[in-house]
Amino acid sequence: MTDLAMMPAHELVRLYKSRKASPVETTRAAIARIEAFNPQLNAFQHLDPDGALRAARASEKRWKKGGKRLSAIDGVPITIKDMVLTKGMPTRMGSLATDPDGPWTVDAPVAQRLREAGTVLLGKTTSPEYGWKGVTDSALFGTTHNPWKLDRTPGGSSGGGAAAEAVGMGSLAVGTDGAGSVRIPCGFSGLFGLKPTQARVPLWPTSAQGTLSHIGPMTRTVRDAAMMMNVMARPDSRDPYGRPDDEEDYLKGFDKGVKGLRIAYSPNLGFVEKEKIDRDVAQAVENAVKVFRTLGARVVEDSPDLMGLDPRRILNAHWQSNVAILVKGFSPEKRALMDPGLLKAAEHGANLGQEAVVAAIHQRQQVATLMNIFMAKYDLLLTPTLPMTAFAVNQNAAWGGDGIDIGWTPFTLTFNLTRQPAATIPCGLDREGLPIGLQIVSGHARDALVLRAAAAYERVRPIPAPPMAHQI
Amino acid sequence: MTDLTQASAAELSRLYRKGKASPVEAMKAVLARTDRVNPAINALCRVDAEGALKAARRSERRWRKGEALSALDGVPVSIKELVRVKGWPATMGSRLTEEAPADADAPAVARLREAGAIVFAQSTSSEYGHKGVTDSPLHGITRNPWNGERTPGGSSGGAGAAVAAGLGPIAIGTDGGGSVRIPSSFCGLVGLKATFGRVPAWPPSLTGDLANTGPMARTALDCALMMNVIARPDARDAHALPADDTDYTRKLGGKLRKLRVGFVLRFGDHPIDIEVAALVTKAAHAFEKLGCTVEEVEAPFPYADASRAFVVHWLSALQRLLQLHPESRHSEFDPNLLAQAKAGQRYTLQDVVNAQVTRRELALAWNLFFERYDLMLSPTVAVQPFEAGKNLPDGPEGKANILWSPYTAQFNMSRHPAASVPCGLSRQGLPIGLHIAAGHYRDALVLRAAAHYAEANPATFPALPEAKP
């Protein structure tokens, strides 16, 4: 029988229903994997196997005859990133500067929804300090590794969630995405990841990164992400940017495919220098686009004209200035404990000057407007998720960068500026056997369409697990 | 026969349908009244009589054939000069703007045209809409038709004065800190700042997601008719909410009973005119007669922090004008605008980012308020309409009152829907406005509350005023 820990959540719950498997068995299988793999991967900041088993036993009762399950994913083991508040579990934001003693008295909306849904929380996954970079290491817990190749980063900042999810240390993972932090690790670690339309999954407490911040699912199948969205994407008054409650069922129309959809394929989004894009990445994405054509989509190669505006510069000004203020909120003693790279970014941000930042705020609106006008012609936009595949651990950025410039992930960050839904799905391996991601983007609030398109692609190009996942 | 300039859009539409009046007659009446009244109030800075009559004749044919495009077909509408109208320069009340005509309609204007409305005039604004009264270097002083010595408020003061004076029953204004609601209050109108994103806008405003395009009219029903048209989607607005096909007129009729109303007389430690306080308190308690429970409560967020955060947002945005226009021409700005833009330059990065953080906290506080209360009622403005041509009213001790408009901007920061509805006249015969706000996306509820209140408290107003030159 298949290992329950690697089984998609949507299949797990079917087994629960027919009582061929139980939440306790699944949780035990996930814990076994954590014991086997976590020493090498270092994906967790906090683990709670006892609490998880308690929750699993409670769920098991609900799945028994006469029981009332709380949701379609009742009893499914999950992990949540260390950036999201969880009651009774420490949230350290990957930082030595946060108080290790809590109190941990409240759930963020997404954690609350997932608990109300009866899921089993295994623990908190690693993040770099305050999610500041697109890789995952910190002075608090060390370095997180990529299950596809241990000397590589899983990406970040939701790198712990991605590493855990890829090898079955949990069935579903929650990440956060301020410039690509769900899509980068899913791209580098070979998973599906969705950055929903901004605030579609409510966010609280408000992030230092304001409306750049998003929360999204990271999964091994697209359907599992849709099931998570059905639970997570429900309104909560604590998010002042919360969207109208549209009661969307993300599984409705999920299997309708992409036939007839108008799709723009943009190999470089109109502004990324072609020589910066790895040739294997470019080829794999090109091949994936052909699949969409085969599936009956009307694909044209087209790129938005951003009129000389560079999303990389605009996003850098936003997040650098935001971390400048974040860091200022700590005492000098606490600051001394913080990641030197983050401090350097903050210093850089503090020197930007407010005129430059106000200009960047205006330019963000212009980019969003231009993208909106572009998207009016198409249902979907396809791009690479990243210009490269997973690079070595313990570097702050690709290409030997210091991480202050987040511009190495231009495809993801553009859609944090515009707040559009954007997902990544694996579309092949590079010459070293590392995963490559295809980014699928749509217009605001069309998250369900992104899921539907990803599902269509997944049906013909299923998502492979890393070899490590089979070595138990 | 009825004076067509006194008819609401809904009434015009009914007369058109029955063949008792035609769009050409209505347009001619409005143009004639404009000729007579506008010189005294200076509400409209551009009138396209020829184009308007052409459009009216087309509309007349549609009504005759039973092919009217909407209930607003053939209804004259004016557009604030901050909003683009194809073929007209977007003058922004400024001597520094381009003379070149706009090459596209803003979304609200495009929707109104598609609905058959007659875009007949452009209304005045303070320069770039930067202040809550209406005078500008380009167009001079706009006056309140209720009393020509007084300001109609602003920055959509031209729109407010025009609608109050019968120069078209409906108008498009914009509201970045109260600029639809303040003139609606001062001119005795209903004006709505919808939930941010509900009414698509383009191009992006200087003041970003504080800015809203909104309807101004003499009745809530007319605002609802406008919302049915202008809330439709437009791809050019990246913040636009998904179209939800709400029928705002149908929703006006819904029940108001059992709503929980939080009445906030003061938002903090700011003065309030005694007559404003009395009339608004009376109006708030009138909601009890409508079946609501009314509780007198405090504002959920410290006023000084909210106010400071708004000012930092506002002035730091205005400073962009100094970057966008050559320094050699800065002296041509309204001195008040120039001073504010320069103050904006002096903020630090910390000030700007802190203001954003405060804004999110304020929005959260109001969100939680709207979990407890369906509606928030307050005055729209803390003072009566004051002397035209002044930036600020006189305060109690001969000093200028800088806290005269403490209510409206909080809902620009929090993005909640908020309207002003007339609730009586002061002893001097000047209109006072009741401010009605609700949770996000409950725009229809705000209009319904305004409509029910107005229906239950009729005859608040004398006949429409003539301007005193």
HADDOCK unambig.tbl for C-alpha pairs under 7 A between the chains (distance, minus, plus):
assign (segid A and resid 237 and name CA) (segid B and resid 367 and name CA) 5.82 0.50 0.50
assign (segid A and resid 237 and name CA) (segid B and resid 368 and name CA) 6.32 0.50 0.50
assign (segid A and resid 238 and name CA) (segid B and resid 364 and name CA) 5.97 0.50 0.50
assign (segid A and resid 239 and name CA) (segid B and resid 364 and name CA) 6.59 0.50 0.50
assign (segid A and resid 240 and name CA) (segid B and resid 360 and name CA) 6.89 0.50 0.50
assign (segid A and resid 240 and name CA) (segid B and resid 363 and name CA) 5.41 0.50 0.50
assign (segid A and resid 240 and name CA) (segid B and resid 364 and name CA) 5.05 0.50 0.50
assign (segid A and resid 240 and name CA) (segid B and resid 367 and name CA) 6.26 0.50 0.50
assign (segid A and resid 244 and name CA) (segid B and resid 441 and name CA) 6.50 0.50 0.50
assign (segid A and resid 322 and name CA) (segid B and resid 353 and name CA) 6.77 0.50 0.50
assign (segid A and resid 325 and name CA) (segid B and resid 350 and name CA) 6.31 0.50 0.50
assign (segid A and resid 325 and name CA) (segid B and resid 353 and name CA) 6.96 0.50 0.50
assign (segid A and resid 350 and name CA) (segid B and resid 349 and name CA) 6.92 0.50 0.50
assign (segid A and resid 353 and name CA) (segid B and resid 349 and name CA) 5.84 0.50 0.50
assign (segid A and resid 354 and name CA) (segid B and resid 348 and name CA) 5.77 0.50 0.50
assign (segid A and resid 354 and name CA) (segid B and resid 349 and name CA) 4.32 0.50 0.50
assign (segid A and resid 354 and name CA) (segid B and resid 352 and name CA) 6.92 0.50 0.50
assign (segid A and resid 358 and name CA) (segid B and resid 317 and name CA) 6.87 0.50 0.50
assign (segid A and resid 365 and name CA) (segid B and resid 204 and name CA) 6.44 0.50 0.50
assign (segid A and resid 366 and name CA) (segid B and resid 204 and name CA) 6.93 0.50 0.50
assign (segid A and resid 368 and name CA) (segid B and resid 238 and name CA) 5.52 0.50 0.50
assign (segid A and resid 369 and name CA) (segid B and resid 236 and name CA) 5.71 0.50 0.50
assign (segid A and resid 369 and name CA) (segid B and resid 237 and name CA) 5.90 0.50 0.50
assign (segid A and resid 369 and name CA) (segid B and resid 238 and name CA) 5.14 0.50 0.50
assign (segid A and resid 372 and name CA) (segid B and resid 235 and name CA) 5.90 0.50 0.50
assign (segid A and resid 372 and name CA) (segid B and resid 236 and name CA) 6.04 0.50 0.50
assign (segid A and resid 372 and name CA) (segid B and resid 237 and name CA) 7.00 0.50 0.50
assign (segid A and resid 372 and name CA) (segid B and resid 238 and name CA) 5.60 0.50 0.50
assign (segid A and resid 373 and name CA) (segid B and resid 235 and name CA) 5.60 0.50 0.50
assign (segid A and resid 373 and name CA) (segid B and resid 236 and name CA) 5.41 0.50 0.50
assign (segid A and resid 376 and name CA) (segid B and resid 235 and name CA) 5.94 0.50 0.50
